[in-house]
Amino acid sequence: MSLEAGLLEILACPACHAPLKEAEAELICTGGDCGLAYPVRDGIPVLLVDEARRPA
C-alpha cells in the first residue's frame, strides 16, 4: 500500500486527531494513548472508529 505523501500529511486520527503513519494495509495512529489501526481497503483509508483495530 502506498498513499500519496500529500494525503498522508493531512489525514488525522478521528478519535484523538493525532497524525497517522502508514503500515502494511492500515494506518496507525501515532497518539500515545490511542494507537488505533485503521484499515485501507482498495487504496481507500477507512477512518471510522468502529472499523479500527485496537493495538495488541
C-alpha positions as CSV (number, residue, x, y, z in Angstrom):
1,M,0.0,0.0,0.0
2,S,1.3,3.4,-0.8
3,L,-0.8,6.5,-0.2
4,E,0.2,9.8,-1.7
5,A,2.5,11.8,0.6
6,G,0.2,14.8,0.5
7,L,-2.8,12.8,1.5
8,L,-0.9,11.2,4.4
9,E,0.1,14.6,5.7
10,I,-3.5,15.9,6.0
11,L,-5.1,12.7,7.4
12,A,-5.5,12.5,11.2
13,C,-7.0,10.0,13.7
14,P,-10.7,10.7,14.0
15,A,-10.6,9.7,17.7
16,C,-7.7,11.8,19.0
17,H,-6.7,13.9,16.0
18,A,-3.0,12.7,16.1
19,P,-1.1,12.2,12.8
20,L,-1.3,8.7,11.1
21,K,1.6,6.6,9.9
22,E,1.5,4.1,7.1
23,A,1.8,0.4,7.8
24,E,1.2,-2.7,5.6
25,A,-2.5,-2.5,4.9
26,E,-3.5,0.1,7.6
27,L,-2.9,3.5,9.0
28,I,-1.7,3.6,12.6
29,C,-2.4,6.5,15.0
30,T,0.7,8.0,16.5
31,G,-1.1,9.3,19.5
32,G,0.4,7.9,22.8
33,D,-3.0,7.0,24.4
34,C,-4.8,6.0,21.2
35,G,-2.8,3.8,18.8
36,L,-5.8,2.7,16.8
37,A,-5.1,1.0,13.4
38,Y,-7.5,1.9,10.6
39,P,-7.8,-0.4,7.6
40,V,-7.1,0.6,4.0
41,R,-9.4,-1.1,1.5
42,D,-8.8,-0.9,-2.2
43,G,-6.4,2.1,-1.6
44,I,-9.1,4.0,0.4
45,P,-8.5,4.7,4.1
46,V,-11.5,3.7,6.2
47,L,-11.3,6.3,9.0
48,L,-14.2,5.0,11.1
49,V,-13.5,4.4,14.8
50,D,-15.9,1.4,14.7
51,E,-13.8,-0.2,12.0
52,A,-10.4,0.4,13.7
53,R,-8.4,-2.3,15.4
54,R,-7.1,-1.8,18.9
55,P,-3.4,-2.3,19.4
56,A,-2.2,-5.5,20.9
